[in-house]
């Protein structure tokens, strides 16, 4: 992601969130998510070292992954019309490659998956590490992907 693309990225995230995730959340969870998925907040996180990779089709952003601390997926969203085409897997592979360059001893990737995305994460090799939780209205399942069992994961994904 380049500086100046924050609004386009946030618009994609909120479009998918509103359609797929928000119906499972209460008002507190929706408000909390919108605070996080705000253009200024995203720009600040990027300046602090978060990784934000984009997927584009015909000049339009269709997918985004944000990695925090080189090991945690903070956001992973793909436009509904482009889901189930390997775009999330591609974004994850590119992000893992960058994380490994920044942190060569990287052992695992974690994510707090929304309940509706658990199946997609399972297909990418993630396992649940705890039962579903709710914090500030945000529903999620803590998950992890152990990289030592898949040393070339990024190369195979990208």
KOLLUM-916364 format. One record per residue: x, y, z of N, C-alpha, C in turn. Coordinates in steps of 0.2 Angstrom, whole numbers, plus 5000, padded with zeros to 4 digits. Each point is the difference from the previous one (the first is absolute). Layout:
<rs>
XYZXYZXYZ;...
</rs>
This chain:
<rs>
500449945000499650065000500450065000;499850054996500450065000499650065004;500450045002499650065004499550034995;499450015002499550034996499549954998;500149945001499649944998499549985006;500150035006499749985006499250004999;499750064997499350004999499749944996;500449994994499849944996500049945004;500549995004500149935003499450005006;499950055003499550005005499349994997;499950034994499349994997499949934998;500549964998500049934999499849965006;500450025005500049965006499250015003;499850065000499350015003499549984996;500150004993499549964996499949935001;500649975001499949925001499849995008;500250045004499850005007499350015001;499750054997499350015001499649954997;500249974994499649954997500149935003;500649985003500149935002500050005008;500450045003500250005007499550035005;499850064998499650055004499449965002;499649974996499449975002500149955006;500649985002500149955005500250045007;500150064999500250055006499550045002;500150025007499550055003500350074998;499650055002500250074999500750015003;500149985006500750015003500649974995;499949944998500549974995500150044994;499450024997500050044994500450065001;499850045005500450065002500749995001;500249955004500749995001500449984994;499749964995500349984994500150064996;499550054999500150064996500550055003;500150005006500650045003500749974998;500049934999500749974998500050014992;499549994997500050014992499950074998;500450045002499950074998500650024997;500050054995500550014995500650035004;499950055005500550035004500449955005;499649955002500349955005500449954995;499849994994500349954996500750044998;500050064998500650044999500550005006;499750015006500550005006500349935001;499649944999500349945001500549984994;499950034994500549994995500650035002;500050065002500650045002500449975006;499649965004500349965006500349944998;499949984994500349944997499649944998;499350015001499649954997500149994993;499949944998500049984993499350004997;499950034994499450014997500149984992;499849944998500049984993499450004997;500050024994499350004996500049964994;499449984998499949964994499550054996;500250004993499650054996499849964994;499550024997499749974993499750064997;500350014993499850054996500050075003;500650015004500150065003499650025007;499649955002499650015006500349955006;500050025006500249965005499449955002;500249945000499549945001500249965006;500650015003500249975006500550035004;500049995007500550035004500249955006;500650015002500249965006500550055004;499850015006500450045005500349955005;500750005000500449965005500250055006;499949985006500350045006500549965003;500650045002500549975003500349944996;500050004994500349954995499849935002;499449995003499849935002499250005001;499650055000499350005001499650034995;499549964997499650034995499550055004;500050064998499550055003499450014996;500150004993499550004995500149954994;499549974998500149964994499350004997;499950044994499450014997500049994993;499649974996500049994993499250024998;500050044995499450024997499549944999;499450005001499649945000500049974993;500050044995500049974993500649974998;500650015004500649974999500249945005;499549995004500249955005500049934997;500349955004500149934997500449994994;500550054999500450004994500750005002;500249995006500749995002500350075002;499650055000500350075001500250015007;499649975005500350015007500649965001;500049944997500649955001500650044997;499950034994500650044997500250065004;499550035003500250065005500449975006;499849955002500349975006500749984999;500149964994500749984998500450064999;499850064997500450054999500250035007;499550015004500150035007500549955004;499949945000500549955003500750014998;500150014993500750014997500350075003;499650055001500250065002500249995008;499549975003500149995008500749965001;500149954996500649965001500650044998;500050044996500650054998500150045006;499550035003500150045006500149965007;499849945000500049965006500249934998;500749994998500249934998499849945004;499950015007499949955004499249995001;499650034996499349995000499749935001;499749985005499749945001499349994998;499650055001499349994999499650074998;499549994997499550064998499449995004;499850055004499350005003499550044997;499449995002499450044998499449995004;499750055001499350005004499550004995;499849944997499549994995499350025002;499750044995499250005001499749934999;499549995003499749935000499949984993;499850044995499849984993500749994996;500650025003500649984996500449945002;499749975006500449955003500149944994;499549984996500149954995500650024995;500050064998500550034995500749995003;500150025007500649995003500249935001;499549965001500249925001500349984993;499750024995500249984993500750024999;500250065003500750024999500549985005;499849955004500449965005500050035007;499650055002499950025007499649955004;500150005006499749965005499750055006;499449985003499850035005500449995006;500150055004500450005006499650015006;499450035000499650015005499350004997;499550005005499350004997499850074999;499450014996499850074999500050055006;500250064999500050055005499650064997;499850045005499750074999500450055004;500350054997500350055003499850074997;499750045004499750074998499549994994;499749945000499549994995500349964994;500650005000500349964994500049935001;499749964996500049935000500649974996;500449955003500649984997500249935002;500349964996500349945002500850014999;500449995006500750004999500349944997;500450024995500349944996500750014998;500349954998500850014998500149954995;500650024996500349964995500749995002;500249945001500749985002500450004993;500550045000500450004994500549954999;500349985006500549954999499849934997;499449995000499749944996499950014993;500050074998499950024993500650054999;500649984999500550054999500050044994;499749984995500050034993499350034999;499650015005499350024999499950064996;500450055001499950064997500249994992;500549964999500249994993499449964996;499749955004499549974996499450044999;499850045005499450044999500150064995;500650035000500050054995500349994993;
</rs>
